[in-house]
């Protein structure tokens, strides 16, 4: 049985079980999303930045066409919202007009990171700190709708999805020509500093009423086409230094899950280990080249026709996964078939607490 077949057997099994669970009312009253281009659904469209993709071929498989999503179709967050039973996608903060913000908001921004300066050589982005400020604004609006006596009870039941940190390496630490962090920190020190700053934002969300946290770890960033090409790697070779840095960050983030679960009353944190989706149990070594023709920035060239066989391309451009990979990640995060993927539980168990 080849790799593609094994992957799709896993995905189809998880899809059927997840969709069965999705029938009826949403499993949580709201979903709040914090992150970068892996989750961005349009927050960067009106920013002055190279990190925006509101043009074809992005969105070629999405019902509404290009929307600012950095992939050919749906993101993991879109798919997760379907699994959870929402009848709509969580709206981007940049366009909540007419949306029911009580059911959640997506604050994710392409090129954004945990650190404020991350990604700024590309232009504007919305860092994790700014995303937190946007959430404060939304919480105050929700309080006006529900009443201050009910807002905390409502927010306590929501799912908080946090997927950020890749750019703090790809668009910060490993770009010494733009950022001084590599001169200030070794790999271990930098991971520690990132996770500490990440923790301050998580604790701030907790104070605002968040109780159910799904923290998404970093993938093997040294295996993405942009990095392998930049470093002259061939075939399925990866840039080991970069992937090891991501794994170090993940180890510290996972340790924080244990720490927070002990120290923050009423909160439950889980860690999703996406790094195993390449070179691990799923062995996603299919076609390690982008599906679309890319420019010097690693993003798709506007209006160029992408590959037809998107189901065997893990990457749509040189940085971002295709919908197929987003599907696999979302289904496994929700209903994990591997104990090593979701710790100490998966999202299906988290939302029932």
C-alpha positions in Angstrom: 0.0 0.0 0.0 1.6 3.3 -1.0 1.9 6.5 1.1 -1.0 8.3 -0.6 -3.4 5.4 0.0 -2.4 5.0 3.6 -2.9 8.7 4.2 -6.4 8.8 2.6 -7.5 5.7 4.5 -6.7 7.6 7.7 -8.4 10.8 6.5 -11.5 9.0 5.3 -11.9 7.1 8.5 -11.5 10.3 10.6 -13.7 12.2 8.2 -16.6 9.8 8.6 -16.4 9.6 12.4 -15.9 13.4 12.7 -18.9 14.2 10.4 -21.0 11.8 12.4 -20.2 13.8 15.5 -20.9 17.1 13.8 -24.6 16.5 13.3 -26.8 18.8 15.4 -25.8 21.8 17.4 -22.2 23.0 17.5 -20.1 21.1 20.1 -18.9 24.5 21.4 -20.7 27.8 21.4 -17.8 29.6 19.9 -14.3 29.2 18.3 -11.6 31.8 18.5 -8.5 31.5 16.3 -5.1 32.9 16.8 -2.2 32.3 14.4 -0.4 33.0 11.1 -0.9 32.2 7.4 -1.9 28.6 8.2 -5.1 30.0 9.6 -5.5 33.4 8.0 -8.9 33.7 6.3 -8.5 37.3 5.1 -7.1 39.5 7.8 -4.1 40.5 5.6 -6.0 41.5 2.5 -6.1 45.3 3.3 -2.6 45.4 4.9 0.5 46.8 3.2 2.3 43.5 2.9 3.7 41.0 0.5 2.1 38.3 2.6 -1.4 38.4 1.1 -2.9 36.0 -1.4 -6.3 37.4 -2.5 -5.8 36.3 -6.1 -5.9 33.1 -8.1 -4.7 30.4 -8.0 -5.2 30.6 -4.3 -8.8 29.6 -3.5 -9.1 27.5 -6.7 -10.9 24.8 -4.7 -12.7 27.1 -2.2 -16.4 27.8 -2.8 -15.9 31.6 -2.8 -12.6 31.6 -4.7 -9.7 33.7 -3.4 -10.4 35.0 0.1 -7.0 35.6 1.5 -6.5 31.9 2.5 -2.9 30.7 1.8 -4.0 27.5 0.2 -6.0 26.1 -2.7 -9.1 25.4 -0.6 -10.0 25.2 3.1 -7.7 25.6 6.0 -7.5 23.3 9.1 -9.6 25.9 11.0 -12.3 25.8 8.3 -12.5 22.1 8.4 -12.4 22.0 12.2 -15.4 24.4 12.3 -17.3 22.0 10.0 -16.4 19.1 12.3 -17.5 21.0 15.3 -20.9 21.6 13.7 -20.8 25.2 12.8 -22.9 26.1 9.7 -20.4 28.8 8.7 -16.7 29.5 8.7 -15.3 31.7 11.5 -15.1 35.2 10.1 -11.8 37.1 10.0 -11.5 40.0 12.5 -11.0 42.4 9.5 -14.5 41.6 8.3 -16.9 40.8 11.1 -19.6 43.1 9.7 -22.9 41.2 9.7 -21.3 38.2 11.5 -22.3 36.8 14.9 -19.1 37.5 16.8 -20.6 35.6 19.8 -19.8 32.4 17.8 -16.2 33.3 17.4 -13.6 35.4 15.4 -10.5 34.5 13.5 -7.5 36.8 14.3 -4.8 35.0 12.3 -2.5 37.0 10.1 0.0 35.8 7.4 3.7 36.3 8.4 2.7 37.1 12.0 4.6 35.6 14.9 4.8 35.5 18.7 7.4 38.3 18.5 6.2 41.8 17.4 9.0 42.2 14.8 8.5 38.9 13.1 7.6 39.1 9.4 7.8 42.8 9.2 10.4 42.8 6.5 7.5 41.7 4.3 5.3 44.6 5.5 2.5 44.9 8.0 1.2 41.9 9.9 -0.9 41.3 13.0 1.4 39.9 15.7 0.1 37.7 18.5 0.2 40.7 20.8 -2.0 42.7 18.4 -4.3 39.7 18.0 -4.8 39.6 21.7 -5.7 43.3 21.7 -8.3 42.6 18.9 -9.7 39.9 21.1 -10.1 42.3 24.0 -12.2 44.5 21.6 -14.3 41.5 20.6 -14.8 40.4 24.2 -16.1 43.9 25.1 -18.5 43.8 22.2 -19.7 40.3 23.3 -20.2 41.6 26.8 -22.5 44.3 25.5 -24.5 41.7 23.6 -24.8 39.1 26.4 -24.4 41.2 29.5 -21.3 41.3 31.7 -22.8 38.7 34.1 -23.0 36.1 31.2 -20.0 36.8 29.1 -17.5 34.8 31.2 -19.8 31.8 31.4 -20.1 31.9 27.6 -16.3 32.3 26.9 -15.4 29.5 29.3 -17.1 27.1 27.0 -15.4 28.3 23.8 -12.5 26.6 22.0 -9.4 28.7 21.6 -7.2 27.5 18.7 -3.7 28.8 18.7 -1.3 28.0 15.9 1.7 30.4 15.7 5.5 30.3 15.9 6.7 29.1 12.5 7.4 32.7 11.3 9.4 33.4 14.4 11.9 31.0 12.8 11.3 31.3 9.0 10.7 35.1 9.0 12.9 36.0 11.9 15.6 33.8 13.5 16.7 32.1 10.2 16.9 35.5 8.4 19.9 37.1 10.1 20.1 39.6 7.3 16.8 41.1 8.5 16.7 40.3 12.3 19.3 40.3 15.1 17.8 37.4 17.1 20.3 34.8 15.9 23.1 37.0 17.3 21.3 37.3 20.6 20.1 33.8 21.3 21.3 30.2 20.6 18.6 27.8 19.5 17.7 26.7 23.0 17.6 30.2 24.4 15.4 31.4 21.5 12.9 28.5 22.0 12.8 29.4 25.7 12.2 33.1 25.0 9.5 32.3 22.4 7.6 29.9 24.7 7.8 32.4 27.6 6.4 35.2 25.5 3.7 32.8 24.1 2.8 31.9 27.7 2.1 35.6 28.6 -0.5 35.8 25.8 -2.1 32.5 26.8 -2.4 33.7 30.4 -3.9 36.9 29.2 -6.5 34.9 27.3 -7.2 32.9 30.4 -7.9 36.1 32.3 -10.3 37.1 29.6 -12.3 33.9 30.1 -10.6 31.3 27.9 -10.5 27.8 29.4 -10.2 25.3 26.5 -7.0 25.7 24.6 -5.8 23.7 21.6 -2.1 24.6 21.1 -0.8 23.6 17.7 2.9 22.7 17.5 5.3 23.6 14.7 5.7 21.4 11.7 9.1 20.4 10.4 9.9 23.8 9.0 13.2 22.6 7.5 11.3 20.3 5.1 9.2 23.0 3.4 10.1 23.6 -0.3 11.3 27.2 0.3 13.9 26.1 2.8 15.0 23.0 1.0 15.5 25.0 -2.2 17.2 27.8 -0.4 19.7 25.4 1.1 20.2 23.4 -2.0 18.7 20.2 -0.6 17.5 17.4 -3.0 14.6 15.0 -3.0 13.2 14.5 0.5 16.2 16.0 2.3 15.4 18.6 5.0 17.4 21.4 6.6 18.0 19.6 9.9 19.0 22.7 11.9 15.6 24.3 11.2 13.6 21.2 11.9 15.4 20.6 15.1 14.7 24.2 16.2 11.0 23.5 15.6 11.1 20.3 17.6 12.8 22.1 20.5 10.0 24.7 20.5 7.4 21.9 20.5 9.0 20.2 23.5 8.9 23.4 25.5 5.3 24.2 24.4 4.2 20.7 25.4 5.9 21.1 28.8 3.9 24.3 29.2 0.7 22.3 28.6 1.4 20.3 31.7 2.4 23.4 33.7 -0.8 25.3 32.8 -3.1 22.3 33.4 -1.7 22.2 37.0 -1.6 25.9 37.7 -4.6 27.5 36.0 -7.8 26.5 37.8 -10.6 25.3 35.4 -8.4 25.5 32.3 -7.5 22.6 30.0 -4.7 22.8 27.5 -3.8 20.3 24.8 -0.9 20.1 22.4 -1.2 19.0 18.8 2.0 17.5 17.4 1.9 18.3 13.7 5.6 17.5 13.3 4.8 13.8 13.0 2.9 14.5 9.7 6.2 14.3 7.7 8.9 11.8 8.4 6.8 10.3 11.2 3.9 7.9 11.4 2.2 9.2 8.2 5.4 9.5 6.1 4.1 12.3 3.8 6.9 12.1 1.2 4.8 12.5 -1.9 5.8 15.4 -4.1 7.9 17.8 -2.2 7.5 20.6 -4.7 4.9 23.4 -4.8 1.7 22.8 -6.8 1.8 26.3 -8.3 4.4 28.3 -10.1 6.1 30.5 -7.5 7.8 33.9 -7.5 10.9 34.9 -5.6 8.8 35.3 -2.4 7.8 31.6 -2.5 4.1 32.5 -3.2 2.1 31.6 -6.2 2.5 33.8 -9.3 -0.9 35.5 -9.9 -3.3 33.8 -12.3 -0.9 31.0 -13.3 -2.5 27.6 -13.6 -1.7 25.3 -10.7 -1.1 21.5 -10.9 -4.0 19.3 -11.5 -3.0 16.5 -9.1 -3.3 18.6 -5.9 -4.2 15.4 -4.0 -0.6 14.3 -4.1 1.1 17.6 -3.4 1.6 18.4 0.3 2.5 22.0 -0.6 0.5 24.5 -2.7 3.2 27.1 -2.8 6.7 27.0 -1.2 5.4 27.6 2.3 1.8 26.5 2.7 0.1 23.1 2.6 -2.7 22.1 0.2 -6.2 21.5 1.5 -5.5 17.7 1.6 -2.9 18.3 4.3 -5.2 20.7 6.2 -7.8 18.0 6.1 -5.5 15.4 7.5 -4.3 17.8 10.3 -7.8 18.8 11.3 -9.3 15.3 11.4 -6.3 14.0 13.4 -6.4 16.9 15.8 -10.1 16.3 16.4 -10.1 12.5 16.6 -6.5 11.4 16.9 -5.6 7.8 16.0 -2.1 8.3 17.4 -1.4 9.0 21.1 1.7 10.9 20.0 -0.4 13.4 17.9 -2.7 14.9 20.6 -1.6 15.3 24.2 -3.0 14.7 26.8 -6.2 14.3 24.6 -7.6 15.3 21.3 -10.1 18.1 20.5 -13.1 15.8 20.5 -12.4 15.1 24.2 -11.4 18.7 25.0 -14.7 20.2 23.8 -16.7 17.7 26.0 -15.1 18.9 29.2 
